[in-house]
Amino acid sequence: MGHIEIDAGEGLRPVPLTLPGGGLNLAADRWGESHDPAVLFLHGGGQTRRSWDEAARAVSGRGWQALTVDHRGHGESDWPVEALYGWDHFADDIAALVAGFESPPVVVGASLGGIAALLAQRRTEDQLFAALVLVDVTPTMDPEGVRRIVGFMGAHPEGFASLEEASEVISEYTGRPRPDSTDGLRQVLRHENGRWRWHWDVRFLQGRERPTGEREETLRHLMLEGAARVRVPTLVIRGTRSELVSPEAVREFLDAVPGARYVDVQDAAHMVAGDQNDRFIEAVTDFLDELEPGRQRGPDANGER
């Protein structure tokens, strides 16, 4: 791979990297060996690359290198001085990322990551990816679900007094019991001026607070145009309790991408990996095994399933 600054050794532990985005430096981790075929994980809006840690460890244990990346304005990646968070900006970053690989990577994109991947592919007939996994995202998304998610993301601009308070708010929103430990929240929150705040730029929400039918329909058409240019193995992973993606929306996407496949993850909502990580990992690794049978290596090959 080119254009990558390597900071540490290799193996099944993450290696911090700096990757080029659309004029920005993007923070990333690599799991596995740099000579193995690559799987690029792109998280959803309001998340960070740490949401993929367990999946990346599992994938690297099966003979792939997994790269997890913070989007612009998220986590440790650059936050643009101006609020450059349009869909095209994220597509620019994906195009720049894949251009740094010697051969196209497999891309796993959740929500924002999947949208950006389809919009990047829309720009060219050349196949940017070796294969594509979309995690609970399709061109058609339920507008009420979008409003609910965006509303939650923007509901606490002042942050939280403690991790316990944040855990209570998140539990109330998701309907899931509070975890025994709040340590996982350090992946998406940062401590600043005595408050725990989301580890992403709140300006990302500008223009998204009040979704409009016209804007949603424009994005839908652009994503469908991108889908029509996908000619590589493709998998849609949907949570059965998804607020955004209906079975009808999945069928529309499958019609646009001949040969694409669909997996339901039971008891998962929009945050599929967060809700049912083991089942999510199983769906991804099964798909990868079919792409390159026999890549599994070493004692960790089955340990993360």
C-alpha positions in Angstrom: 0.0 0.0 0.0 1.2 3.5 -0.6 0.7 6.8 1.3 0.6 5.1 4.7 2.7 6.2 7.6 3.3 3.2 9.9 3.9 3.8 13.6 4.3 0.3 15.1 4.7 -3.4 14.5 2.3 -5.9 13.0 0.1 -8.8 14.1 -3.3 -9.2 15.7 -3.0 -6.0 17.7 -3.9 -2.6 16.1 -1.2 -0.6 14.4 -1.8 3.2 14.4 -1.8 4.7 10.9 -2.3 8.0 9.2 -4.2 7.8 6.0 -4.9 10.5 3.4 -8.5 11.7 3.0 -9.8 14.4 0.8 -7.1 16.8 1.9 -7.3 15.7 5.5 -5.3 13.3 7.7 -7.5 10.4 8.8 -6.6 8.3 11.9 -6.7 4.6 11.4 -5.7 1.2 12.8 -4.4 -1.8 10.9 -4.9 -5.3 12.3 -3.0 -8.1 10.7 -0.2 -8.3 8.1 0.3 -5.5 5.6 0.8 -8.0 2.7 -2.6 -9.7 3.3 -5.6 -8.6 1.3 -7.4 -5.6 2.9 -10.8 -5.1 4.5 -11.5 -1.4 5.0 -14.1 -0.7 7.8 -16.0 2.6 7.6 -18.1 3.5 10.6 -21.4 5.3 10.9 -22.0 8.9 11.7 -21.3 9.7 15.4 -19.1 6.7 15.9 -15.3 6.1 15.7 -13.1 3.4 14.3 -13.1 1.7 17.7 -16.6 0.4 17.0 -14.9 -2.1 14.7 -12.3 -3.4 17.1 -13.7 -6.9 17.6 -14.6 -7.4 14.0 -11.2 -6.2 12.9 -9.5 -8.7 15.3 -11.6 -11.5 14.0 -11.0 -10.7 10.3 -7.2 -10.4 10.8 -7.3 -13.8 12.5 -8.6 -15.2 9.3 -5.8 -14.1 7.1 -6.9 -10.6 6.1 -5.5 -7.2 7.1 -8.3 -5.1 8.6 -8.1 -1.3 8.5 -10.5 0.8 10.6 -10.7 4.5 9.9 -12.1 7.5 11.7 -14.1 9.6 9.2 -13.4 13.3 9.0 -14.7 15.2 12.0 -14.8 12.0 14.0 -12.4 10.5 16.6 -8.8 11.3 16.0 -9.1 12.3 12.4 -8.8 15.9 11.3 -11.8 18.1 11.9 -11.9 20.6 9.0 -11.7 24.2 10.0 -14.8 24.9 7.9 -17.7 22.5 8.4 -17.1 20.5 5.2 -19.4 17.6 6.0 -21.4 17.2 2.8 -21.9 13.8 1.3 -19.4 14.6 -1.5 -16.7 15.4 1.1 -17.0 11.9 2.6 -17.1 10.4 -0.9 -13.9 12.3 -1.6 -12.3 10.7 1.4 -13.3 7.2 0.4 -11.9 7.7 -3.1 -8.6 9.0 -1.7 -8.4 6.1 0.7 -8.9 3.3 -1.8 -6.5 5.0 -4.2 -3.7 4.2 -1.6 -4.1 0.5 -2.0 -2.2 -1.6 -4.5 -5.4 -3.5 -5.3 -9.0 -2.6 -4.3 -10.0 -3.5 -0.7 -13.1 -5.1 0.5 -15.2 -2.3 2.1 -17.5 -2.7 5.0 -19.5 0.4 5.4 -22.1 1.1 8.1 -24.6 3.9 7.6 -22.5 7.0 6.8 -19.6 4.7 5.7 -21.9 2.8 3.3 -23.4 6.0 1.9 -20.0 7.4 1.2 -18.9 4.2 -0.5 -21.8 4.1 -2.9 -21.4 7.8 -3.7 -17.7 7.3 -4.4 -18.5 4.4 -6.7 -21.1 6.5 -8.5 -18.3 8.7 -9.9 -16.6 5.9 -11.9 -17.2 2.8 -13.9 -13.9 1.4 -12.4 -14.6 -0.9 -9.5 -13.2 0.8 -6.4 -13.8 -2.2 -4.2 -13.0 -5.9 -4.3 -16.3 -6.5 -2.6 -18.8 -4.5 -0.6 -20.6 -5.0 2.7 -23.3 -2.5 3.6 -24.4 -2.5 7.2 -28.0 -1.4 7.7 -27.9 1.1 4.9 -29.7 1.2 1.5 -30.6 4.0 -0.8 -34.1 4.1 0.6 -34.2 4.8 4.3 -37.1 5.5 6.6 -37.3 9.3 7.1 -38.8 8.9 10.6 -35.9 6.7 11.6 -33.5 9.2 10.2 -35.1 12.0 12.2 -35.0 9.9 15.4 -31.3 9.1 15.1 -30.3 12.6 14.1 -32.4 14.0 16.9 -30.7 11.9 19.5 -27.2 12.8 18.1 -28.0 16.5 18.5 -29.9 16.3 21.8 -26.9 16.7 24.2 -24.6 19.4 22.7 -23.5 20.3 26.3 -22.3 16.7 26.9 -22.7 14.7 30.1 -21.5 15.2 33.6 -20.3 11.6 33.9 -20.0 8.4 31.9 -22.8 7.0 34.1 -25.1 9.8 33.0 -24.2 9.1 29.3 -24.8 5.4 29.8 -28.3 6.1 31.2 -29.2 8.4 28.3 -28.0 5.9 25.7 -29.8 3.0 27.5 -33.0 4.9 27.5 -32.6 5.7 23.8 -31.7 2.2 22.6 -34.0 0.3 25.0 -31.0 -1.9 26.0 -30.0 -2.5 29.6 -27.1 -0.5 30.9 -23.8 -2.4 30.6 -22.0 -3.3 33.8 -19.0 -1.1 32.8 -19.0 2.3 31.2 -15.4 1.8 29.7 -16.8 1.2 26.2 -18.2 4.7 26.2 -14.6 6.1 26.1 -14.7 5.0 22.4 -17.3 7.6 21.5 -16.9 10.2 24.2 -14.0 12.5 25.1 -13.4 14.4 28.4 -13.2 18.1 27.8 -13.6 21.0 30.3 -15.1 18.7 32.9 -17.7 17.2 30.6 -18.0 14.1 28.6 -18.8 15.1 25.0 -19.3 13.1 21.8 -16.0 12.3 20.1 -17.1 13.9 16.8 -17.7 17.4 15.5 -21.3 18.5 16.3 -21.1 20.7 13.1 -21.5 17.3 11.3 -25.2 17.7 12.0 -25.6 21.1 10.3 -28.2 20.7 7.6 -29.2 17.3 8.9 -31.2 18.3 11.9 -34.4 18.7 9.8 -34.4 16.1 7.0 -36.5 17.2 4.1 -38.2 15.0 1.6 -36.4 16.6 -1.3 -32.9 16.2 0.2 -33.6 12.6 1.1 -34.9 11.8 -2.4 -31.9 13.4 -4.0 -29.6 11.2 -1.8 -31.6 8.2 -2.7 -31.2 8.7 -6.4 -27.5 9.3 -6.0 -27.0 6.2 -4.0 -29.1 4.1 -6.5 -26.8 5.5 -9.3 -23.8 4.3 -7.3 -25.4 0.9 -6.7 -26.0 0.5 -10.4 -22.2 0.8 -10.9 -21.3 -1.9 -8.3 -20.3 -5.1 -10.1 -18.4 -6.9 -7.3 -19.7 -9.4 -4.7 -22.0 -7.4 -2.4 -23.7 -8.2 0.9 -26.3 -6.2 2.8 -26.4 -6.9 6.6 -29.6 -5.6 8.1 -30.8 -5.6 11.7 -34.3 -7.0 12.0 -35.2 -4.2 14.4 -33.7 -1.5 12.1 -35.2 2.0 12.4 -33.9 2.8 8.9 -33.9 -0.1 6.5 -37.0 -2.2 5.7 -37.0 -5.5 3.8 -38.6 -3.6 0.8 -35.7 -1.2 0.8 -33.3 -4.2 0.7 -35.1 -5.7 -2.2 -34.9 -2.5 -4.1 -31.1 -2.5 -3.6 -30.8 -6.1 -4.6 -32.7 -5.4 -7.8 -30.1 -2.6 -8.5 -27.1 -4.9 -7.9 -27.5 -8.3 -9.6 -26.1 -11.0 -7.5 -26.1 -9.0 -4.2 -27.1 -10.9 -1.1 -28.9 -10.1 2.1 -28.5 -11.3 5.7 -30.8 -10.4 8.6 -29.2 -10.2 12.1 -31.8 -11.0 14.7 -32.5 -8.7 17.6 -30.3 -5.9 16.2 -31.4 -2.4 15.4 -29.5 0.1 13.2 -26.3 -0.3 15.2 -26.0 -3.9 14.1 -22.4 -4.5 15.4 -23.2 -2.8 18.7 -26.4 -4.8 19.3 -25.3 -8.3 18.1 -21.5 -8.2 17.5 -21.0 -12.0 17.4 -23.7 -12.5 14.8 -22.4 -9.5 12.8 -18.9 -10.9 12.8 -20.2 -14.3 11.7 -22.0 -12.7 8.7 -18.9 -10.8 7.7 -16.4 -13.6 8.1 -18.7 -16.1 6.2 -18.8 -13.6 3.3 -15.0 -13.2 3.3 -14.5 -16.9 3.5 -16.5 -17.3 0.3 -14.5 -14.6 -1.4 -11.2 -16.4 -0.7 -11.8 -19.9 0.6 -9.0 -21.3 2.8 -7.6 -17.9 3.9 -8.2 -18.9 7.6 -5.0 -19.4 9.4 -3.7 -20.1 12.9 -5.4 -20.8 16.1 -7.4 -17.5 16.0 -9.2 -18.5 12.8 -12.3 -19.7 14.7 -11.8 -18.1 18.1 -13.6 -14.9 17.3 -16.8 -16.4 15.8 
